[in-house]
Amino acid sequence: MIPDTQAVLNGMRNAFAKPIQQVAALCLRTTNHGRDVLLITSSEGRWILPKGWPMDGKSDAQAAEQEAWEEAGVVAATVSAEPVSRVVTTKQTRSGKVTPCLLDLYQIDVDHLSETFPERNKRKRQWVPLSIASKVIDDPALKNYFTAI
């Protein structure tokens, strides 16, 4: 079967596209059994970290904290001023376009979770031990990140 030439060209163009920047909230808590990470569901039902775009008027750390609040109801105890890691991943739009993405992870030590938050009707949230996060999270780059820590 001969691949669709346009699809091949689009894939090559996307592979060399300038990466877009996103920020993610690496929300952690300490329990008697170790550390847990908070995962949420994406709009497609995949397990992911709270994440979003940099925000005008906010540092990237503040933007990650805002995403954690809106998407998961996180009330932060502390937020790292600098990213604890950067992963290279992709962002796929509903139309199927794939764009490279630089995802900066900001550690958020969680004070507590609110039961009322902006996206509570759109997402599920789940605490997962760090030791098994790579088995649950859907993004391949984040799987690798959690496997390495």
N, C-alpha and C positions, 0 to 999 in steps of 0.2 A: 504494500500500500504506500503510495506517495503522499507524504505529509502536505497539508495545505500550506502553500508558500507564504501566504499572508500571516497565518498563525505562527509559522516559524520566525518570520521577520518581526512580528509583534513581540514574541518571546525574547528574541535577541535584544530588541530595543528596550524592553523592560529590564532585562538583566544588566544593562549598562546605564540605566536611568540614575539620575542623582538621587541618593537615598533621602527619604523624608525622616524627620525627627519626631519621635514620640517619647512620652514619659510614662513610666509605670510605677505603681505603688507595690513594693515588696512588704506587705503587711505581716508582721510577726508577733507572736505571743510566746511566752515561756510557760510550760506546764510542768507538772511533776514528772512527765515522761519525756521531756525535751522541748524542742521548738516546733511550733506549727506555723504554716503559712496560710493566709486566707486567699482562697480562690473564689471566683465568681463565674457565672455562665455568660457567654457572649450572646448576641442576638440570635445566633444559630444553635445555641445550646452547648457549645464547647467550653471546657474549663480553662480559664485564662486568669491573668492578673488584672486588677483595675488599671486602666491606662487611657491615655488620651493625648491631645495635642498641647504643645506649649501655649501659654495664655498671656495675652498682652497685660502688662502691669503686674505680673506675678513671676517670681523666680520659678525655675523648673521644679524645684522641690515643693514649692507652694502649689503648683499645678498638679503634681502627683498627689499631694494631700487632698486637694479639691476633688480629683477623680475618685480617690478612695472613699471620700464622704458621699459623693453623689451616687456612685455605683454600688457601694457596699455598706454604707452607714458607719464607716470607721470614724471614731473619735480618737485622734492621735495623742499619744503621750509625748513622743519625740519623732522628728523627721530628720534624716540625714541631710546636711546642707549640700553635699556633693553626691553624685551617683555612686552606689556601691559596686555597680557593674554596668557594662554596656554590652548588649547583644545585638547581633546583626540578624534581622529576621525579614519577613515580607508582610506586606499588607495587601489583601485581596479585596477588591471592591465587588459589589453584587453583580457588576457587569462581567466580572472575570479578570479584570486587569490586575496584574501582580506588580507591585512596586517594592523595591528594596527599602528597608526601614532600619534606622538606628534607634534602638529602644534603650533609653537610660533608666536604670532601676534605682529608685530612691527607697531606702529602708525606712519603714514606719513601724515604730514600736506602738502597738495598739493599747490604748487605755481601756476602751470598751466599744461595743457595737450598739448603735442605736436601732431600735425597732422601726422607727420612722425615718426614712431618707428618700431623696428624690426618685430613685429608680427601683424602689422595693417591689413594685409590681412587674418589673421587666426581667429581674435577675434572681437567681438562687445564689447563695453563698455557703461556703463550706470550709471549715478549718481542716487542714491536712498536715500530718507530720512531715517535716522536711525530708525525712528518709524515704517517703513514698510519693512526694510531689511529682517527680519525673515520670511516674507511672500514670498519673492522673491528668496532668496538664497536657493540652493539645498541641501547642506550638512547638515544633521541632527544636528551635534555638533555645527556648526556655527549658525544654526537656534536658538538653545538654547542660545548661546552666545548673539545674537542680541535681543532675547526676554528678557534677563536678564538686558541689559543695558538701 
